[in-house]
Structures are given as structure tokens and as C-alpha cells.
Amino acid sequence: MASPARDDLRALPRVDTITNLPILILFPHSRCNCRCVMCDIWRSKDRDELTSDEVSTWVHEWRALGVRRVVLSGGEALLHSRLWELCDHLRAADIGITILSTGLLLERHAAELVRRCDDVVVSLDGPPAIHDIIRNIPRAFARLAEGVSAVKTLSRDVKITGRCTVQRANFRHLRATVSAARGMGLDRISFLAADVSSEAFNRPGGWDSGRASEVALQSSDLALLAAEIDALESECADAFHEGFIAESPQKLRARLVTYYGALLHEHEFAPVDCNAPWVSSVIESDGTVRPCFFQPPLGNIRSARNLGEILNSPAAIAWRAGLDVSRNEICRRCVCSLSLESAEAL
């Protein structure tokens, strides 16, 4: 995956009609093998899948549309019934593959994965005990570590990044999380806030304030989080300098302290710079097409001729033309905005 925008580079322009879509995010199916406190995907009873055969019929149009990389999200992609056939269709079209995973099945599928994927993003929610509590799965940390080791033993070329969702259960443990990521052999670690305000992650209608408050930080937590980031900056300066921690200390303060403070109406959200609806799209396991994880659907690929027809429909073009990411309420509250600079990095 591309790295976040740097200060010395400009993001790709927001151009309509879309003829170059570098990133496509697929939810191969709707299940997950964790029971995380900040996500309700695991509660879904659906068994929807984007089939390997469907992908084989779509992939050439995706490549013509400029897709360079497919990100397999969800749900747990490694639970898909014919995942490696699906990946083979993508690789045959010279499309790179990133897998987002809980890590619980990495060891089992390590050999197949390293043949097809060069980029893996795993969920790491803290040191062992904290991670297991948040994941609500016995030995979740140990199984993740075993999976990372299995992949790295087979190939040092596969990049494995940890992604930590910072929330009430782990915000005091950022330094311990970095240490755990180092010890596990990850190549990088990234931090983001927990999404508690959208309908994503199988939350139709969103959470009520009581449920959200179980995950989001409270006002009394903010000074403690700020102190933890200060200590992280001081004690892990080498990790920032090397890029092992993906964000700068300043970005962590904006992404975490400012974000949670804004949720509490103590101040405004940090400015958003995002071009996701112009450079990427999401296809969910039932065929629903969205401009990003959080914005409303644009159509369904199973009832359209192709993806381009959906993205470049008059309604979709009008929606993008009217989207001001600095003012749109969903964008302002987004926890993972994208500012892609160059498709060459994919």
C-alpha cells in the first residue's frame, strides 16, 4: 500500500471522469474470526462472497481502469472459500495484492500467501494480554506472532505492517505496542483512532452514545494519551526516524488526541486531506460499490455492466463534484483518510 502523503509531495488530483483507479478494495466475504470490542463484523450471520469466477470476469476491466493494487479487506480474507484462485486471477492481470488480516490464520496459509502477496497488514492491538482482551480470542497474540514468523521464514520480501486501533483499552500502551511489534518481527506499525461514529463495520444505524463511549476515550483520558505520545516520541525516537512508526509524533497527536477531543466537542477535528473517492473504490461481499469505507453506496457491481459504469454514472460524478472533504461530516470524522501521491508506489 502507498504510504501517507508527505509534506513535500502533492496528492494525486481529484479528476472526473475516473479513468485511472490505482487502488481497489475488496471485501471477499463477510465473516471474521475475531470478536473485537470496536467492531461488529463478527456478529454478521451473512455468508456472502465475491466469488473467484466473478473476479475472473471483472479483472480485465479493472486493469483497464488503471487498478494497480487490490486490498483484500473484510471480514477476514483468509476465510474465503477459494481465496487463492481469486488471487491468481489478480496476479495474472499484474495486479499487486495486499491482505488485511487478524493474523490468526497466517501460519496455516503462509506458503500460499507468499506466492501471491507482497504486502500484509495485521491487526496488533497492544502487548499480549491487551491484544487478547481486545480481540476476545484466546492466544490471539501468540497465533499472530506465529503467523508473522511463518511468513517471514518463507520470504523476507513480504512486507508485514501492524495496524493498531487506539481506544480506551490500549491507549496507555503505545510504547509497549511498538515494542511488541519489534519483537514480533513486523516491518512497520501504524496507529489510528477507533471509528465509533459511522455505520461501517456492520453497524447499521451506528452505535448509540453508550456503546460508543465504551470504546472512545473520555475527556479525562486525553492528557494521559498526550503524555503517552510524548513518552513515545522521547523513548522511541529511532522508530520514528527509521519509519518503523508510520506516523510522525505530530500526526499521532492530530490523529488521536485531537480526534478524540473533537468527538467530545472540546475542539474541531483536524483538517482532512483525502482523495480516496477519486483514486480508490470499495466492493463489498454482496457486490455493493462504495467510494470509500464510510460513504454511501454508488451501486452494485452484480447489477451493472462493470465497475466503470458505476463510478462514472451521472449520479456518482455529481456526488464527487459536490464532495468537500474539509466540510463533509463523514470525512471530518474519518479515522483513515487516504491521500495517494503516486500510483507508481503501488
Disulfide bonds with the S-S distance in Angstrom:
none
